[in-house]
Structure formats: C-alpha cells, structure tokens
Amino acid sequence: MTDLPANRKVLFINRFVRHVEDLEIKKRRSTRLAALLNGTVSIGSVVTPALLSIQILPDDSSNFIFWTTWSVSLLTGISTAFLSLFKLNQATEIYSDVLRRLISEGSKYLSLSDTYATKYELNAHDGMFPLFSSNVEAIILSETRVGSGGGGGGGGGEEREDRELKEVATRNP
C-alpha cells in the first residue's frame, strides 16, 4: 500500500477506515439497545400475566399490584414499539453485514488477492484503487439504501464526498 499517492491514502483513511470505525460504533450501540429492549419485552411478557393472575384480597396491596402491573405492561409496550419503529434488530443485522463486507473488501485490497490479484506489478495498489473505491462505494450505498432510510439528515455533504472520491479514484497521478 506504500505505492499509493498521498491523495489516495488520505481518501483510503477518510472514506474507508473511518467508515468502518463508524459502523463498528453504530453496530455496538444498536446491538446493546436491541438486547436491552428485547430483554425488557421478554421479561415483561412473562411478568405481566403473572401479576395479573395474583388473587388478592381487597386491601392496600391491591393498589400496589395494579400499578406495578400497569407499569410493567407500559414498559413492555414501549419497548416493543421502539424495536418496531426503529427496526433495531434489522439495523443490527445490516450493520454487521456491511461491516463484514467492508472488512473483507479491505483485506482483499490490502493483500492484493481475489479480484485485486496481480502478477507482481509495480504500483499494484495504485492501479487497483479505482476498482477498490468502486466496490467500497457499492457496499456503502447498499447500506444506505437498505438500512439508513433517512437517518442522516442532509445528504449533500455525502454526495459531494462521493463525487470527490470517484474523481480522485479515476484520476491518474
């Protein structure tokens, strides 16, 4: 990789390495949140019917059990709604898949194997950089099409960055 010009090294780090780091953080966060909410739903789904089945005599404890049951039921419903609304289970799977594909593509490029294999060419990484950039962009685009669904706000900066990457990737130094 030492044969890459400075501008392509900067692109490699800024676009590929940082995107992989960001995806790892997103995956870790969504995995934790999904696990917490799935656990809440599972436990709440068991506890609510158990609390409802308690036979109590009319005294002060019935008020406590009623509000406990209501609170557990509400928490279970809210957790289910968050899981469904934000598709956290699906997002975690998408982040994992895209991360795996990006790391695989980076490994192939760095080792010059598979689609990047060459016969001991000089400047092999530099020659394969346009193909690598194109493959990475296709993987990133598949993530944004399937997973993000508008979670990033304004996409103008991302589009500009994509154009700059394509220009530098196809330009001969």
DAUR-V731823 format. One record per pair of residues at least 12 apart in sequence whose ideal C-beta (glycine too) atoms are under 8 Angstrom apart, sorted by the first residue. I is the first residue (numbers start at 1). J is the second residue. D is the distance in whole Angstrom. If there is no record, write none. Layout:
BEGIN
I:J:D
I:J:D
END
This chain:
BEGIN
1:110:6
1:125:5
2:125:8
3:122:7
3:123:4
3:124:7
3:125:5
3:126:5
4:125:5
4:126:5
4:129:7
5:126:7
5:173:5
7:168:6
7:173:8
8:126:7
8:129:5
8:168:6
8:169:7
8:173:8
11:133:7
11:165:6
11:168:6
11:169:7
12:129:8
15:133:8
15:136:7
15:161:7
15:165:6
16:102:7
16:106:6
16:136:6
19:102:7
19:136:8
19:140:6
20:99:7
20:102:5
20:103:7
20:106:7
23:95:6
23:98:6
23:99:5
23:102:7
23:143:8
24:99:6
26:91:8
26:95:5
27:92:7
27:95:4
27:96:6
27:99:6
30:88:6
30:91:5
30:92:5
30:95:6
31:92:5
33:88:6
34:83:7
34:88:4
34:89:5
34:91:8
34:92:5
37:79:4
37:80:8
37:82:6
37:83:5
37:88:7
38:79:8
38:83:7
38:89:7
40:75:6
40:76:7
40:79:4
41:76:6
41:79:5
41:80:5
41:83:7
44:72:5
44:73:7
44:75:6
44:76:3
44:79:7
45:76:6
47:72:5
48:69:6
48:72:5
48:73:5
48:76:6
51:65:6
51:68:6
51:69:4
51:72:7
52:69:6
90:147:8
91:147:6
94:143:6
94:146:6
94:147:4
95:143:8
95:147:7
98:139:6
98:140:8
98:142:7
98:143:4
98:147:7
101:139:5
102:136:7
102:139:6
102:140:8
105:132:7
105:135:5
105:136:6
105:139:6
106:136:8
109:125:7
109:128:7
109:132:4
110:125:8
112:124:6
112:125:7
112:128:7
115:131:7
115:135:8
116:128:5
116:131:7
116:132:7
126:173:7
129:169:6
130:169:5
130:170:5
133:165:6
133:166:7
133:169:4
134:169:7
137:162:7
137:165:7
137:166:7
END
